[in-house]
Amino acid sequence: MSESIPEATESIARVIITFIAAQKTIDPQTISQASTFEELQMDSLDKINLSFEVEERYGISIPDNALESLRTVGDVVDGVQRIQAEKTT
């Protein structure tokens, strides 16, 4: 089962990176999980749009106060995985 975790992480990251690249019209190859929203020039509206996309895509709810703590693409990936894990327990 642990082998599926990195695959899930890659899958979630790919979806998030693809969405950000389309939203900001930048090459997805230039975005990694370490990319910060500041580097990507994402403002609060961009983060809200990303949260809506993630919520719809994964059937989860991201608490409004959690958006403020998200600084990198990896933070979003980790958050999605954490919320999904909480739903299954």
DAKAPE-V258904 format. One record per backbone hydrogen bond with DSSP energy under -1.0 kcal/mol. CO is the residue of the C=O (numbers start at 1). NH is the residue of the N-H. E is the energy in kcal/mol with one decimal. If there is no record, write none. Layout:
<<CO,NH,E> <CO,NH,E>>
This chain:
<<1,4,-1.4> <4,8,-2.7> <5,9,-2.7> <6,10,-2.7> <7,11,-2.5> <8,12,-2.7> <9,13,-2.7> <10,14,-2.6> <11,15,-2.0> <12,16,-2.4> <13,17,-3.0> <14,18,-2.5> <15,19,-2.2> <16,20,-2.6> <17,21,-2.7> <18,22,-2.1> <19,23,-2.7> <20,24,-2.9> <21,26,-1.8> <27,30,-2.0> <28,31,-1.6> <32,35,-1.3> <33,74,-2.8> <35,73,-2.0> <36,40,-1.8> <37,42,-3.0> <38,41,-1.4> <43,47,-2.1> <44,48,-2.0> <45,49,-2.6> <46,50,-2.4> <47,51,-2.4> <48,52,-2.4> <49,53,-2.2> <50,54,-2.6> <51,55,-2.8> <52,56,-2.5> <53,57,-2.7> <54,58,-2.5> <55,59,-1.2> <55,60,-1.1> <63,66,-1.4> <71,37,-2.7> <72,76,-1.3> <73,77,-2.1> <74,78,-2.9> <75,79,-2.3> <76,80,-2.7> <77,81,-2.3> <78,82,-2.5> <79,83,-2.6> <80,84,-2.5> <81,85,-2.4> <82,86,-2.2> <83,87,-1.7> <84,88,-1.2>>
